[in-house]
Amino acid sequence: MLTGRRYRLVVTAGQAAQCQEFADICRSVWNTGLEQGGRIGVGRVDELRSAGR
């Protein structure tokens, strides 16, 4: 049986600022991947089709 756990993280102001910076970087990387994913995905499908896969 799986059980859930809850934890409360108490951080200092400096740690909160660093956590926010990490989150902003992750969001930027995620959004860039989403933007490029459509273009790269279409090209990859065309490449695989032309190769007969």
FIVOFI-217412 format. One record per atom (N, C-alpha, C): atom name; z, y, x. Coordinates in steps of 0.2 Angstrom, whole numbers, plus 5000, padded with zeros to 4 digits. Atoms other than C-alpha are relative to their C-alpha. Example, Ala and Ser with C-alpha at 12.3 -4.5 7.8 and 13.67 -1.06 7.14 Angstrom:
<sites>
 site    w    v    u
    N 5000 4994 5004
   CA 5039 4978 5062
    C 5000 5006 5004
    N 4999 4994 4996
   CA 5036 4995 5068
    C 5003 5005 4996
</sites>
This chain:
<sites>
 site    w    v    u
    N 5000 4994 5004
   CA 5000 5000 5000
    C 5000 5006 5004
    N 5001 4994 4996
   CA 4995 5017 5007
    C 5005 5005 4997
    N 4996 4995 5002
   CA 5008 5031 5006
    C 4998 5007 5003
    N 5002 4993 4997
   CA 5005 5050 5008
    C 5006 5003 5003
    N 4995 4996 4997
   CA 5015 5061 5019
    C 4998 5007 5000
    N 5002 4993 5000
   CA 5017 5079 5019
    C 5005 5003 5006
    N 4996 4997 4994
   CA 5022 5090 5034
    C 4999 5007 4999
    N 5001 4993 5000
   CA 5025 5108 5035
    C 5000 5003 5007
    N 5001 4997 4993
   CA 5019 5117 5051
    C 5003 5007 5000
    N 4998 4993 5000
   CA 5029 5132 5056
    C 4998 5002 5007
    N 5003 4997 4994
   CA 5020 5142 5069
    C 5002 5007 5002
    N 4999 4993 4999
   CA 5023 5158 5078
    C 4994 5004 4999
    N 5006 4996 5001
   CA 5012 5173 5076
    C 4995 4999 5005
    N 5005 5001 4995
   CA 5003 5170 5092
    C 4997 4993 4999
    N 5003 5006 5002
   CA 5000 5152 5087
    C 4996 5000 4994
    N 5004 4999 5006
   CA 4994 5157 5070
    C 4993 5004 5002
    N 5006 4997 4998
   CA 4982 5169 5079
    C 4995 4995 5003
    N 5005 5005 4996
   CA 4975 5155 5090
    C 4997 4995 4995
    N 5002 5005 5005
   CA 4974 5143 5075
    C 4994 5003 4996
    N 5006 4997 5004
   CA 4963 5156 5066
    C 4994 5001 5004
    N 5006 5000 4996
   CA 4952 5158 5081
    C 4997 4994 5001
    N 5003 5006 5000
   CA 4949 5140 5082
    C 4997 4998 4994
    N 5004 5001 5006
   CA 4945 5139 5064
    C 4994 5004 4999
    N 5006 4996 5000
   CA 4933 5153 5066
    C 4994 4997 5004
    N 5005 5004 4996
   CA 4924 5144 5080
    C 4997 4994 4997
    N 5002 5006 5004
   CA 4924 5128 5070
    C 4995 5002 4994
    N 5005 4998 5006
   CA 4916 5137 5055
    C 4994 5002 5003
    N 5006 4998 4997
   CA 4903 5145 5066
    C 4996 4994 5002
    N 5004 5005 4997
   CA 4898 5129 5074
    C 4998 4996 4994
    N 5002 5004 5006
   CA 4898 5120 5056
    C 4994 5004 4997
    N 5005 4996 5003
   CA 4887 5134 5049
    C 4994 5000 5004
    N 5006 5000 4995
   CA 4875 5134 5064
    C 4997 4993 4999
    N 5003 5007 5001
   CA 4873 5115 5062
    C 4997 4999 4993
    N 5003 5000 5007
   CA 4870 5117 5043
    C 4993 5003 5000
    N 5007 4996 4999
   CA 4856 5130 5047
    C 4995 4996 5004
    N 5005 5003 4996
   CA 4848 5120 5060
    C 4999 4993 4998
    N 5000 5007 5002
   CA 4851 5103 5052
    C 4994 4999 4995
    N 5006 5000 5004
   CA 4837 5107 5039
    C 4994 5000 5004
    N 5006 5000 4995
   CA 4824 5111 5052
    C 5000 4994 5004
    N 5000 5006 4995
   CA 4829 5097 5064
    C 4998 4994 4996
    N 5001 5006 5004
   CA 4830 5085 5050
    C 4993 4999 4997
    N 5006 5001 5002
   CA 4813 5088 5043
    C 4995 4998 5006
    N 5004 5001 4994
   CA 4805 5088 5060
    C 5001 4993 5002
    N 4999 5007 4998
   CA 4813 5071 5064
    C 4997 4995 4995
    N 5003 5005 5005
   CA 4807 5063 5048
    C 4993 5000 5001
    N 5008 5000 4998
   CA 4789 5069 5052
    C 4999 4996 5006
    N 5001 5004 4994
   CA 4791 5062 5069
    C 5000 4993 4999
    N 4999 5008 5001
   CA 4797 5045 5063
    C 4994 4998 4996
    N 5006 5002 5004
   CA 4783 5045 5050
    C 4994 4999 5004
    N 5006 5001 4996
   CA 4770 5048 5063
    C 5000 4994 5005
    N 4999 5005 4996
   CA 4777 5035 5074
    C 4999 4993 4996
    N 5001 5006 5004
   CA 4775 5022 5060
    C 5007 4997 4998
    N 4993 5003 5002
   CA 4794 5019 5057
    C 5002 5001 4993
</sites>
